Amino acid sequence: MSLLAGLGAGPAGAAGGAAVVPAPRRPTSRAWLWLLLPGLVYLLLLFVVPVVALLATSLYAPVPGGELGQYAPALRVANYADALAAFWPQLTRSFGFALLATLAALLIGYPMAYVIAVRARGRPLLQGLLLVLVVAPFFTSFILRTIAWRQILADDAFVVQALQLLHLLPEGGRLTATPVAVVSGLTYNFLPFMVLPIYASLERLDPRLVEAGADLYASPATTFRTVTLPLSLPGVVAGTLLVFIPASGDYVNSSLLGNSTNTSMVGQVIDARFFRVLDYPTAASLSVVLMLVILVLVGAYVRRAGTEDLL
Amino acid sequence: MPRRALPPGEDPVVAALVAAARGARAARRTPPRAADVSRRSFLLGALGTAGTGALLAACGTGGPTGSPATTPAAGAGASDATLRWANWTLYLDQSEDGGTYPTLDAFMADSGIDVAYSEDVDDNDTFTGKVSGQLANGQDIGYDLVTLTDWMAARWIRQGWTQELVKENVPNAANILPGLADVDFDPGRTHSLTWQSGFGGIAWDKDAVPGGLATVSDLWRPELKGRVEVLSEMRDTIGLILLEQGVDVSSPDWGDTEFEAALDVLREQIANGQIRQVRGNSYAQDLVSGDALAVIGWSGDVTALNFENDDRFGFAIPEGGGTLWSDNLLVPSTSTRRENAERLMDHYYDPAVAAQVAAYVNYITPVEGAREAMEEVDPDLVDNPLIFPDEATLSQVKVFRTLTPEEEERWNGAFLEVIGA
């Protein structure tokens, strides 16, 4: 909810600040350094140190004849090759599922954001209510919601029964333990992250621009394509990132709604390697690979979308 | 303060959102302990052993919050009159309203020892993962008594993470069933005492499988395609397949060849869609919802499920044989309250107390004489072979042999690869 509060305050504050301050005053002290310090220490302890430890662990080698989970510092780059050779299907599946979930969330989320931001404009009560509805699922635990999905998609529950009745699902077909269930779960769980940024972009869309489009004899579709959509693009970019990144590392949906061999995602593998096999180097190298791939994909995407300033 | 001018085109709202989300991601990477644990407890289910309530486990408090570390380590034997015990969910008799534990209250009143009871163990691996660092460094792990399954108890004892028990302090330990008095991971039970035991076997929905199942191969019947679930606990799933193939899992005379043969069966049944999912404790929910009609599961779970579902499920030890596993009470090497733990063990090895616990948890009680005591507690349960197995039942089950660290790592890895994790 603070996210929403921030949304309202953000643009006004930023615009006001930029307009009022004429020329930056020379900083007279180094006080800013001290202001940065807590953040730097925090990042150093909770981000830099763990990442370095992760990189180091990913290169560890087993101790011959050692106890379970005993590894010694080494530079065993082969850990990466081994991990990729064994788990590339789960890795590619993770990104595939995340991509599908992102597209689905965009298709579902954009109209939602559009209705709330544009159609419901001028009716703050309705707008507020709709926004609360979008965020409301966050009031219950992520896990419980996903568990609930398992009940909803169960073989004897109405969704499967109805789909079978409509012959959309073959007799004896099922939803749980299938990729469909996992992608649906990912889409559902991350949908608000898509809706909110798009809403934020559309909310400040100047209606006069749309009216101008109509005045110039553009059809509503053309106006949407040439005016509304480009103006909401920053929201779309932010939304897709906010869905894609967590979705590709997610393992809750795949283990609760999937958990069969054709649904397992890389997060599950990392978890199993770390806690069950105590194979820390493989878990660490897979984590590093996951981080790097996300970094590269997101970098390429943002560059292409022309919104580097976002990051 | 000079404000950094926003580059043209940047949307401050979106920037704020991205920043907020980045913060959330960073936070997710280093989650607070409690949240971390409760989530994981759900994901993995309680592999290894008992506790029917995965759901309850996840709803309850997850992390080590349940038992605050009271006094820092000092002295030996017992530093004060407290005891912190980590156990599994639904693994101790509870009062009707679920608020108190009658046998534990009796112990506290008797001994004057204040017990902080917690259901913090929901998975052998994750629990151990949480405390292994402290154990290795000799720091207090926040528990004076832990309950772990055989193979994990074996690992703890091997690593020197447990304390030797003083037999004189636990006279009732003599009541242990003969079959449990000596185990390969702890000869003579010098470091551990059995808490409860259970069978790994096959269970089915009686409505859907009216004839019941007799062997593990019956799970591969065509009419059950896609409705079979097996445990993600390697020793039970692979153990039952090995037994079906005529391998005595308790003997040391089998190895890679036999393991591979059993793993091939599992691989094939997963690949051809016969096995729907490989699950931890949550297979129980799938039985109830009807997604699973037949499973490899644990005896106590099925007994408990039947209480709530009008005897809907059948359980059998397959003809090839079933697995017998136990959970063990261990005193961590870092505890300073070993004597208190020993008094508690002694209390629970009193047959009357053991019967009271067994009547609630429905697993096999390790205490000789509990059956006679059960006459007083609940006469209906006296003849329940899943709580008081007779010789014939016991001859059908085997304890999975203790693996070498090398075997454990290799086989666990291979098993997890087959089940897709």
Interface residues (C-beta under 8 A of the other chain):
Chain A: L3 G6 L7 G10 P11 A14 G17 A18 V21 P24 R25 P27 L46 F47 P50 G65 G66 E67 L68 G69 A86 Q90 F142 I143 L144 I147 R150 Q151 A154 D155 D156 A157 G172 R174 T176 A177 F193 L196 P197 A200 S201 R204 P234 G235 V237 A238 L241 L242 I245 P246 Y251 V252 S255 L256 G258 N259 S260 T261 N262 T263 S264 Q268 V269 D271 A272 R273 F274 F275 R276 V277 L278 D279 T307 D309 L310 L311
Chain B: P2 R3 A5 L6 P7 G9 E10 D11 P12 V13 V14 A15 A16 L17 V18 A20 A21 R25 A26 R28 R29 T30 S38 R39 R40 F42 L43 L44 L47 L55 A58 D123 D125 T126 G129 S132 R155 R158 Q159 G226 R227 I270 A271 I275 R276 Q277 V278 R279 Q285 S289 G290 D291 P405 E406 E408 E409 N412 G413 L416 E417 V418 I419 G420 A421
